[in-house]
Amino acid sequence: MNPRTPALVLGGTGYVAGELLRLLAGHPYFDLAAVASDSQPDEPVAQFFRHLQPVLPHLRFTDHEEILEYVTANPATAVFSAAPHGVSAALIDRLLTAAEQADAQPRVVDISADFRYSTVQAYEAVYKHAHGAPARLAEFTCAVPEHLNALSTPHVAHPGCFATAVLLASVPLLSLGLVEPRLFVAGITGSTGSGRGPTAGTHHPQRHSDLYSYNALAHRHAPEIAALAQAASGVEADFMFVPHSGPFARGIHVTVQAVLREELTSHELVHALRDYYDQSPFVRVGGEMPRLKDVVASNFAELSGVSNGRSVAVMCVIDNLTKGAAGGAVQWMNRMFGHEETAGLMTPAPGWT
């Protein structure tokens, strides 16, 4: 039997953290030991996440000092950071430094953007502030789990939710040499992608029954997508990315379009995508167009595509909080501890959200 491992969550009051708690509460191999929030220490977790009260009735937020105690007292811990970018790196650096002094070996999955780039210069060019732990960058690999078979680093940075959906749709096209390396992407995200803090873009009266683009051709995830696509496929490509705000809470729908190198039918395209993800339990490829309701609140992604013989369009849907963040992080942690990749993640979508 696999021993159970203490799981720790940093940045515990946001939407992604709430999704992590939901998944970890029923995980077969990870025991949710502590959730850190410096702003809400000792407050009941269920006060912020009322839907979790039946499964976490007594859990309270801790401060980060108590998290350090867990890490140094246990030979191995599973650490998930849902702290904001610009904050997460320093928290993780302090945690790993304490672990090294105690001869402990935590494994970390960072869901922020702090370790998604391989160089300080690349990170600072996008986020316009100094990196919180530049010496730790080499200890992290950033990739979608489906695009990397083996890790060469002790820790992982999970790609952003938009990046996850775009990469799932585009990397097969580039890896198989099917398209010219210039891809046009339209993506629509739910309001939870903007975080828990209310803003004009997430305020319900403004967003309800509306659809609008933002940061067109200038979104901060575009350089991340291009870098990760090249790492996964070996092809340097340009991504013309136009994100949109959708009138729903959860989910991402992306459409990736590109010019074909050689003529290809829709049937051949779907067959190629299906073969590419044949060993990926969370990616489903079908002939029908994917729908958000078939994946929301699950760790599954659905893809399909069409071709007119000259160009292709590949559609992908995921849940931004699950496959695009917390679920993908748990998927990585399963692999890092030698568990089956699907552990704790096979619950299907509700279907009628």
ABEGO torsion letter per residue (X at the ends): XBBBBBBBBBGAABAAAAAAAAAAAABAABBBABBBBAAABGBBAAAABAAAAAABAABBBBBAAAAAAAAAABABBBBBBABBBGAAAAAAAAAAAAAAAAGBBBBBBBABAAAABABAAAAAAAAGBBBABAAAAAABBBBBAAABABBABABBBBBBAAAAAAAAAAAAAAAAGABBABBBBBBBBBAAAAEABBBAAABAAAABGBBBBBGBGABAAAAAAAAAAAAAAGBBBBBBBBBBBBABABEBBBBBBBBBABBBBAAAAAAAAAAAAAABAABBBBABBBBAAAABGBABBBBBBBBAGABBBBBBBBBAABAABAAAAAAAAAAAAGBBAABGAABBBAGBX
